[in-house]
Amino acid sequence: MQDAEKQPGQRDPVAPKTGPTERILVLGGFRLLQRALLILVALMTLAAAAFEVFQILATGSVDLADILLMFLYAEVIAMVGVFYTGRGQPFVFPIFIAITALSRLIVIQGKDMDPMNILYEAAAILLLAIAAVVLMRGGAGRIEDD
């Protein structure tokens, strides 16, 4: 049957036929899997942060790179919280994580890097910051729970 011959309420015979119960089960299963993976990410991040704290205590010194790494862990936990609760703009947090990671890279390798690479990374940070502002002001990236 061609599209022109289909009646107004008729389904496409090629499209998969799923009932409302099947949709609810599949979407519920995906949501459950997503939440379980988010909990796993949170637990792994907390374990990595604990390991880092133990390393700092063992060496007895804290560097700027260590502090920036702890900010990365805090931002991952915050992103998991935003994804889990569905409140906020979850797509902004990966941008914050990328900005912190680039900043950490500049701090760690700053003296050994070519000045042009530092300039490129600073430009990437600026571009990411602009993207974060656009997403936050535009209201894009919000997750709505059904």
C-alpha positions in Angstrom: 0.0 0.0 0.0 1.3 3.4 -0.9 1.3 6.4 1.5 -1.4 8.1 -0.6 -3.7 5.1 -0.2 -3.4 4.8 3.6 -6.5 5.7 5.7 -6.1 8.5 8.3 -5.8 6.3 11.4 -4.1 3.3 9.8 -0.6 2.2 10.8 2.3 1.6 8.5 2.4 -2.2 7.8 6.2 -2.1 7.7 6.6 -0.3 11.1 7.1 -2.6 14.1 3.9 -3.1 16.1 4.4 -2.3 19.7 1.7 -2.0 22.2 1.6 0.4 25.1 2.6 -2.3 27.6 5.6 -3.2 25.6 6.7 0.4 25.3 6.3 0.9 29.0 8.4 -2.2 29.8 11.1 -1.3 27.3 11.3 2.3 28.4 11.2 1.3 32.0 14.0 -1.2 31.4 16.2 1.4 29.7 15.5 3.8 32.6 16.4 1.2 35.1 19.6 0.4 33.2 20.5 4.1 33.0 20.0 4.6 36.7 22.1 1.5 37.5 24.9 2.7 35.3 24.7 6.1 36.9 25.0 4.6 40.3 28.0 2.6 39.1 29.6 5.8 37.7 29.1 7.5 41.0 30.6 4.6 43.0 33.6 4.4 40.7 34.1 8.2 41.0 33.9 8.1 44.8 36.4 5.2 44.8 38.8 7.2 42.6 38.4 10.3 44.8 39.1 8.2 47.9 42.2 6.7 46.3 43.4 10.2 45.4 42.9 11.4 49.0 44.9 8.4 50.3 47.7 9.2 47.8 47.7 12.9 49.0 47.9 11.7 52.6 50.7 9.2 51.8 52.8 11.9 50.1 51.9 14.6 52.5 51.6 17.3 49.9 48.8 18.7 47.8 49.5 20.1 44.3 47.3 22.3 42.2 46.8 19.3 39.8 45.5 17.3 42.7 42.9 20.0 43.6 41.8 20.2 39.9 41.5 16.4 39.8 39.2 16.6 42.9 37.1 19.2 41.1 36.8 16.8 38.2 35.5 14.1 40.6 33.1 16.6 42.2 31.7 17.6 38.7 31.2 14.0 37.7 29.2 13.4 40.9 27.2 16.5 40.3 26.5 15.4 36.7 25.3 12.0 37.9 23.1 13.8 40.4 21.6 15.9 37.7 21.0 13.0 35.4 19.5 10.9 38.2 17.1 13.5 39.5 16.2 14.9 36.1 16.6 18.5 37.4 18.9 20.9 35.7 20.9 20.9 32.5 22.9 17.7 32.3 24.7 18.6 29.1 26.4 21.6 30.7 28.3 19.4 33.2 30.4 17.6 30.6 31.4 21.0 29.4 32.5 22.0 32.9 34.4 18.7 33.2 36.2 19.4 29.8 37.1 22.9 31.0 38.5 21.6 34.2 40.4 18.8 32.4 41.9 21.3 30.0 42.9 23.6 32.8 44.5 20.7 34.6 46.4 19.7 31.5 47.7 23.3 31.2 48.8 23.3 34.8 50.5 19.9 34.6 52.3 20.4 31.3 52.4 24.2 31.2 56.2 24.7 31.5 57.0 21.9 29.0 54.4 22.8 26.4 54.8 24.8 23.3 53.2 28.2 23.8 51.0 27.7 20.8 49.5 24.6 22.4 48.7 26.6 25.5 47.0 29.2 23.3 45.0 26.5 21.6 43.9 24.9 24.8 43.0 28.4 26.2 40.9 29.0 23.1 39.2 25.6 23.6 38.4 26.6 27.2 36.9 29.9 25.9 34.9 28.1 23.3 33.6 25.6 25.9 32.7 28.4 28.2 30.7 30.2 25.5 28.9 26.9 24.7 28.0 26.5 28.4 26.6 30.0 28.6 24.6 29.4 25.5 23.1 26.2 26.8 22.4 27.6 30.2 20.8 30.8 28.9 18.9 29.0 26.1 17.4 26.4 28.5 18.5 23.6 26.2 19.6 20.3 27.5 17.0 19.9 30.2 15.8 16.4 31.0 12.1 16.0 31.6 10.8 13.0 33.4 7.6 11.5 31.9 
